[in-house]
Amino acid sequence: MVDLYPPTSPYDHGWLDAGDGNRIYYEQLGNPGGKPALHVHGGPGSGAPRRPTRAWDPERYRVIRFDQRNCGRSTPHACDPAADMSLNTTQHLIADMERLREHLGVEKWLLNGASWGTTLILAYAQQHPDRVSEIVIQSVMTSTRAELDWLYRGAGRFHPEAWDRFRDGVPEHERDGDLLAAYARLMENPDRAVREKAAADWLAWEDAVVSGEPNGVPGMYSAREVDARIAFVRICAHVFGNGAWLEENQLLRNAHRLAGIPAVLVHGRHDMGCPVQTVWELAKVWPKARLHIIEDSGHYGSEALQETMRGAIEEFKNT
């Protein structure tokens, strides 16, 4: 068992001007002279954790957290219909990460994250492998069309009543088409009531997907205040409706670019949102990656999963 450290709060925070009207919130925790580690949150649109960190040795690590475009404390916020979603793409987010690295004077950093955060980490690392020291990720997804089709359609085989409600949340003439695009259109509606209902319908489906997992938490996705729910769903529908602007299987096909980066991949056997097949295929083509499949875990995680993550973080603090 890896002991948790005392709660560590930020010693620094600020906003990074992205140059196109976007301001990216960031904060730093731990030791300013420690090993840099960047936490990349999921969602897309969840925002960085606001609680103190306890997984990172505050004497050895300099932990950096940031809110990706249009969510959390970054501005403009996606709950505002005037926020321009065309300026929020995977390439914009990668550029933001590089801009933040340069702004903070970091040469190389460990990358850590889960779910959508793993897609962004892998895309960033494949473009900038010389800027990455190690990678520690869980609940891995590469945002392929096949994965997204499973999450927003295929998983309905296990929750047909919830999926019917999700499908019925869009106009009747769009129910047999592209549901992600249909929800994206709803989230651009000038009527806030329309956006609130679409966000609630989307999040009810996300909750249903993980509801039967070991250690599942009721209302895992819906337990946000209203503006955060609207921003989360608007960003999700926008990003996933565009296939994250990645070619199909791009991140697996280009995994050779990660060859020199040590990594620990941790995944719950019963992850309904991100089935384990993806991380299994990734580990096979990444020589320095070690895969841990956790038998008592789903997408939400478990104590065994978190212990494995903390063990990897401990291991890399001295490298």
Buried (B, 14 or more C-beta within 10 A) or exposed (E): EBEEBEEBEBEEEEBBEBEEEBBBBBBBBBBEEBBBBBBBBBBBBBBBEEEEBEBBBBEBBBBBBBBBBBBBBBBBBBBEBEBEBEBBBBEBBBBBBBBBBEEBEBEBBBBBBBBBBBBBBBBBBBBBBEBBBBBBBBBBBBBBBBBBEBBBBBBBEEBEEBBEBBBEBBEEEBBEEEBBBBBBBBBBEEEEEEBBBBBBBBBBBBBBBBBEBBBBEEEBBBEBEEBBBBBBBBBBBBBBBBBBBBEEBBBBEBBEBBEEBBBBBBBBBBBBBBBBEBBBBBBEBBBEBEBBBBEBBBBBBBEBBBEBBBBBBBBBBEE
